[in-house]
Structures are given as C-alpha cells and as structure tokens.
Amino acid sequence: MHETKLVTLDLWNTLINDVPDGGTIRNSLRVQGIAQVLADQGHICTSSDIRKALRETQRILWAGQLSGKDLSFKQQVELFLKELHLLSLDTLESQCRDQIAEKYGNAFFGCSPRLHKDVKSVLQWLKENGLKVALVSNTGATPGKMLSVYLSRLDILDYFDLLVFSDEHQIAKPNPELFSIALERLETMPEQAVHVGDQIYFDCDGAKQAGMKAVLLDGIVQHVDPIQCIFTPDIIIPDIGQVPYVIAHK
C-alpha cells in the first residue's frame, strides 16, 4: 500500500451492530406513529396498509441502491405516501407531511443499534496518528441528518472529518462517486485511502472502483452473492478492532 492518509468507514455492521429484530421493531414503531398522525388528520389507514407501503418503499429504495442510486429522505417519504394510495395525498398539509417524516425517521431512536466496543479506541488511534477519517455510508429509512445526531449521542461525531451519507447525495455505494466525494473534499489521492466495511459488493467493489484499498470485516452475511462482485478485498479482518494493526503494518 501507499502511505495511508485517509481511512473511510462504513457504519452498519462496521461501527454499529443492530439489536435482535431491530429492523422489525423500528418498522412497527413507524407503523404506530404514522397511523396516529394520519388518524389525527382524518385519514384512516390500517396497519396492514402502512406496512405494505413501507415494504414497497424499502424494496424500491433497495433496488436503487443496488444500482448505485438513492433517494433523498424527502423523496423517500413522498414515495411512501404515494404507495399508501391516499386519495387526498395532494391536499395533505405540510405540517402533516412533516409529522409523518418525523415518525418515519425517528423510529431509529426507539430501537437503536449498539456501538462496537472497539470503535472509540480505533477512532482515537487514527486521529492520534494523523489520519483523516470519514464515514461513507448508505442510508435506509433513517436519514443522514438523524444518523449524525446518533453519532453525536455516542460521543464519536468529533472524530470524523467528514460524513458522506447516500441520501444527502442521491448516490449509493457501490457507486464509486460516493467515495470520490470523500476523496475530493479531504484532498486525498485514491491510492492514499483505505475503506473499511462489511459488504464485498457495496464496500469493496465501490472503494476499489474509486481506486482505494478495501478492508473487509469477516463473518458478516453478504447481501449480494460474492459471485456477482467485481473485486475481492485487499485484506480481511475479524472486526473493526484490527484496523490500527492493518494501517500500522501496511
């Protein structure tokens, strides 16, 4: 490897790990909250209708991310409302839309993932050794602005020189352009950067296409069959705690 000057990190299953049934619990919180908002406005929707609209919205979002595209959070909420097939959608007051968006995104805080035990020590080591640090993460039903709040609550936000969230750029990993945003803004050549993540397709393929080195966390279920992936990781490590060793012994 060239001298490393920048380390970019994935979020889910890299820095944080979900609690059991976390996604299911968060969707239930969304359903409950959105149903109440709509009921207060005179729109009666069953829980089944809301769940169906959420599933379809998340299916469309996932298909887009597989092709390297993403929706802004506002676009995602608008898509969800359309999937609900509300006859009076066009007349929904902006206040109601805002309340729905709040329930949609804030469900994350009702059942948040847990920070990996070694993350703070790894981030501190990277900063103490003069490395730039960026987060490069795809988002889902939780927008980047809320994930930033979460990182602040975990007391790790200040370790990052830059946060790059897919919903804020409408670009998703494995699109190398998302990585290029970090490279350009932190004035780093691709060969001087290393990305650490848990997915071969999204993390390794994306980083390698951007000209970076890719470190894969081992033992995590792959969302895309590795056979479909273009690249293989440069290094495989068991967990985030091994990152300082990788950088120090490059």
MIDRENTOR-836743 format. One line per field, with one value per residue (C-alpha): residue number from 1; residue in one letter; chain; x, y, z. Coordinates in Angstrom, 1 decimal. Layout:
REM MIDRENTOR-836743
k [NUM  ...];
r [A  ...];
c [A  ...];
x [X  ...];
y [Y  ...];
z [Z  ...];
This chain:
REM MIDRENTOR-836743
k [1  2  3  4  5  6  7  8  9  10  11  12  13  14  15  16  17  18  19  20  21  22  23  24  25  26  27  28  29  30  31  32  33  34  35  36  37  38  39  40  41  42  43  44  45  46  47  48  49  50  51  52  53  54  55  56  57  58  59  60  61  62  63  64  65  66  67  68  69  70  71  72  73  74  75  76  77  78  79  80  81  82  83  84  85  86  87  88  89  90  91  92  93  94  95  96  97  98  99  100  101  102  103  104  105  106  107  108  109  110  111  112  113  114  115  116  117  118  119  120  121  122  123  124  125  126  127  128  129  130  131  132  133  134  135  136  137  138  139  140  141  142  143  144  145  146  147  148  149  150  151  152  153  154  155  156  157  158  159  160  161  162  163  164  165  166  167  168  169  170  171  172  173  174  175  176  177  178  179  180  181  182  183  184  185  186  187  188  189  190  191  192  193  194  195  196  197  198  199  200  201  202  203  204  205  206  207  208  209  210  211  212  213  214  215  216  217  218  219  220  221  222  223  224  225  226  227  228  229  230  231  232  233  234  235  236  237  238  239  240  241  242  243  244  245  246  247  248  249  250];
r [M  H  E  T  K  L  V  T  L  D  L  W  N  T  L  I  N  D  V  P  D  G  G  T  I  R  N  S  L  R  V  Q  G  I  A  Q  V  L  A  D  Q  G  H  I  C  T  S  S  D  I  R  K  A  L  R  E  T  Q  R  I  L  W  A  G  Q  L  S  G  K  D  L  S  F  K  Q  Q  V  E  L  F  L  K  E  L  H  L  L  S  L  D  T  L  E  S  Q  C  R  D  Q  I  A  E  K  Y  G  N  A  F  F  G  C  S  P  R  L  H  K  D  V  K  S  V  L  Q  W  L  K  E  N  G  L  K  V  A  L  V  S  N  T  G  A  T  P  G  K  M  L  S  V  Y  L  S  R  L  D  I  L  D  Y  F  D  L  L  V  F  S  D  E  H  Q  I  A  K  P  N  P  E  L  F  S  I  A  L  E  R  L  E  T  M  P  E  Q  A  V  H  V  G  D  Q  I  Y  F  D  C  D  G  A  K  Q  A  G  M  K  A  V  L  L  D  G  I  V  Q  H  V  D  P  I  Q  C  I  F  T  P  D  I  I  I  P  D  I  G  Q  V  P  Y  V  I  A  H  K];
c [A  A  A  A  A  A  A  A  A  A  A  A  A  A  A  A  A  A  A  A  A  A  A  A  A  A  A  A  A  A  A  A  A  A  A  A  A  A  A  A  A  A  A  A  A  A  A  A  A  A  A  A  A  A  A  A  A  A  A  A  A  A  A  A  A  A  A  A  A  A  A  A  A  A  A  A  A  A  A  A  A  A  A  A  A  A  A  A  A  A  A  A  A  A  A  A  A  A  A  A  A  A  A  A  A  A  A  A  A  A  A  A  A  A  A  A  A  A  A  A  A  A  A  A  A  A  A  A  A  A  A  A  A  A  A  A  A  A  A  A  A  A  A  A  A  A  A  A  A  A  A  A  A  A  A  A  A  A  A  A  A  A  A  A  A  A  A  A  A  A  A  A  A  A  A  A  A  A  A  A  A  A  A  A  A  A  A  A  A  A  A  A  A  A  A  A  A  A  A  A  A  A  A  A  A  A  A  A  A  A  A  A  A  A  A  A  A  A  A  A  A  A  A  A  A  A  A  A  A  A  A  A  A  A  A  A  A  A  A  A  A  A  A  A  A  A  A  A  A  A];
x [0.0  1.0  1.2  -2.3  -3.6  -7.4  -9.5  -13.1  -15.5  -18.9  -21.5  -23.8  -22.1  -18.8  -19.1  -22.5  -24.3  -28.1  -30.0  -32.1  -35.1  -34.1  -35.4  -38.8  -39.2  -38.3  -40.9  -43.5  -42.8  -43.1  -46.5  -47.8  -46.6  -47.7  -51.1  -51.7  -50.6  -52.9  -55.8  -55.4  -55.8  -58.9  -57.1  -57.9  -55.3  -54.9  -51.6  -51.6  -51.8  -49.0  -46.8  -47.4  -46.4  -43.3  -42.2  -42.8  -40.9  -38.0  -38.0  -37.7  -35.1  -33.0  -33.3  -32.0  -29.1  -28.1  -27.6  -25.7  -28.6  -30.5  -33.4  -33.3  -35.2  -37.9  -38.3  -38.5  -41.3  -43.1  -42.8  -44.1  -47.2  -47.8  -47.6  -50.3  -52.7  -54.2  -56.9  -56.2  -52.5  -52.1  -54.0  -52.1  -50.9  -47.2  -47.4  -48.9  -46.2  -43.5  -45.0  -45.1  -41.4  -40.6  -42.2  -40.7  -37.1  -37.2  -38.2  -34.5  -34.1  -36.8  -34.6  -31.0  -28.1  -25.1  -21.6  -18.9  -16.8  -13.5  -14.8  -13.8  -10.3  -9.8  -11.0  -8.8  -5.8  -6.5  -6.6  -3.6  -1.6  -2.6  -5.0  -8.1  -11.3  -14.6  -17.8  -19.1  -22.5  -25.6  -28.8  -32.2  -35.2  -33.1  -31.7  -28.1  -29.1  -30.6  -27.6  -25.4  -27.4  -27.0  -23.2  -23.1  -25.0  -22.5  -19.8  -17.9  -19.0  -16.0  -13.6  -14.8  -13.5  -16.4  -19.7  -20.9  -24.4  -26.1  -29.5  -27.8  -26.2  -28.7  -25.7  -25.3  -22.4  -21.2  -21.2  -17.6  -18.8  -19.8  -16.2  -14.9  -16.8  -14.7  -11.5  -12.1  -13.3  -10.5  -7.9  -6.6  -5.5  -7.3  -4.1  -3.6  -7.0  -8.4  -12.1  -13.3  -16.7  -18.6  -20.0  -18.0  -20.4  -21.2  -18.0  -15.2  -16.5  -17.3  -14.0  -11.9  -13.6  -12.8  -9.1  -8.9  -7.8  -10.6  -10.6  -13.4  -14.8  -15.2  -18.1  -21.0  -23.8  -23.4  -26.5  -25.3  -23.8  -20.0  -20.0  -21.7  -18.9  -16.1  -13.3  -12.0  -10.9  -7.2  -7.3  -9.9  -10.0  -12.3  -13.6  -13.1  -10.6  -7.9  -7.9  -4.9  -2.8  -3.7  -2.7  0.4  1.6  0.7];
y [0.0  3.6  5.7  5.9  9.4  8.7  6.0  5.8  3.7  2.1  2.4  -0.6  -3.8  -2.0  0.7  -0.3  -3.6  -4.0  -5.4  -8.6  -7.9  -4.2  -3.6  -5.2  -3.2  0.1  -0.6  -1.4  2.0  3.7  2.0  3.0  6.6  7.2  5.6  8.1  11.1  10.1  9.4  12.8  14.3  12.2  9.8  6.2  3.7  0.2  -1.0  -3.5  -0.8  1.2  -1.9  -2.8  0.8  0.6  -2.7  -1.4  1.8  -0.1  -2.5  0.4  2.0  -1.2  -1.7  1.8  1.3  -1.9  0.2  2.9  5.4  6.7  8.9  11.9  11.4  13.8  11.8  8.6  9.9  11.2  7.7  6.1  8.4  7.6  3.9  4.4  5.5  8.3  9.9  13.2  13.0  16.2  18.1  16.7  19.7  20.3  20.0  16.5  15.5  16.8  14.8  11.7  12.2  12.6  9.4  7.7  8.7  8.9  5.3  4.7  6.2  4.0  0.9  2.0  -0.3  -0.7  0.7  -1.9  -2.0  -1.1  1.8  4.7  3.4  2.8  6.3  7.8  5.8  7.0  10.7  10.4  9.0  12.0  10.2  11.8  9.9  9.9  8.0  6.7  5.1  4.1  5.1  3.4  4.5  6.7  9.8  11.0  14.0  11.7  9.3  12.4  13.0  9.4  9.6  12.7  10.9  8.1  10.7  9.8  12.5  14.7  12.0  12.4  15.0  14.3  12.4  11.2  9.8  8.4  10.1  13.5  13.0  10.6  8.4  5.0  2.5  0.7  3.8  5.0  8.6  8.4  7.5  10.2  12.8  12.0  11.9  15.2  17.1  15.8  16.3  12.8  10.7  7.3  5.3  7.0  5.9  2.8  1.9  -0.5  -2.1  -5.4  -5.9  -7.0  -5.6  -2.2  -1.5  -3.4  -3.0  0.6  1.5  -0.4  1.2  4.5  3.5  2.9  -0.1  -2.2  -3.9  -6.4  -7.4  -11.1  -13.3  -11.0  -12.1  -10.7  -9.0  -9.7  -13.0  -12.5  -14.2  -11.1  -8.9  -7.4  -7.2  -9.0  -7.2  -6.4  -7.5  -9.4  -8.8  -10.2  -6.9  -3.1  -3.5  -4.8  -1.6  0.0  -3.1  -3.1  0.6  0.3  -2.8  -1.8];
z [0.0  -0.4  2.7  4.1  4.7  4.8  6.3  5.3  7.3  6.7  9.5  9.8  10.9  10.9  13.6  14.9  15.2  15.3  18.2  17.6  15.4  15.3  11.8  12.6  15.8  14.1  11.3  14.0  15.6  12.2  11.6  15.0  14.7  11.2  11.8  14.7  12.7  9.8  12.2  13.8  10.3  9.5  7.2  8.3  7.2  8.6  10.0  7.1  4.5  6.2  6.5  2.8  1.8  3.9  2.3  -1.2  -0.5  1.0  -1.9  -4.4  -2.3  -2.1  -5.9  -6.4  -4.1  -5.9  -9.0  -7.1  -6.7  -3.7  -2.8  -0.5  2.7  1.5  -1.7  0.2  2.4  -0.6  -2.3  0.9  0.9  -2.8  -2.0  0.6  -2.2  -0.2  -2.3  -0.8  -0.9  -2.9  -0.1  2.8  4.8  5.0  8.8  8.4  6.0  8.4  11.2  9.1  8.2  11.8  12.8  9.8  10.6  14.4  14.8  14.7  18.1  19.5  18.8  18.1  17.2  19.6  19.1  18.7  21.8  20.0  17.9  20.1  20.7  16.9  16.0  18.7  17.3  13.8  14.8  17.1  14.1  11.9  9.6  8.1  9.0  7.0  7.2  3.9  4.4  2.6  4.5  4.5  6.4  8.7  7.0  7.4  9.5  12.1  12.0  12.6  15.8  16.8  16.3  18.5  21.2  21.0  21.5  18.3  15.9  16.5  15.4  11.8  9.4  7.0  6.9  3.5  3.5  0.4  0.9  1.0  -2.4  -4.1  -4.8  -3.1  -2.7  -4.7  -6.9  -6.7  -6.8  -3.2  -2.2  -4.6  -2.6  0.5  -1.5  -3.1  -0.1  2.1  -0.8  -0.8  -3.7  -4.0  -3.6  -0.2  1.1  2.7  3.1  5.8  5.6  5.9  2.4  -0.6  -3.2  -1.6  0.3  -1.5  -5.1  -4.6  -2.9  -5.4  -8.4  -6.8  -6.7  -3.0  -1.0  0.6  4.0  4.7  8.0  8.1  9.1  8.2  6.0  2.5  1.0  -2.6  -3.7  -3.9  -7.3  -8.6  -7.2  -9.4  -6.8  -3.8  -0.7  -0.2  3.4  5.6  9.3  12.0  13.3  13.5  16.3  13.9  11.8  13.7  13.1  9.3  8.9  11.0  9.1  5.6];
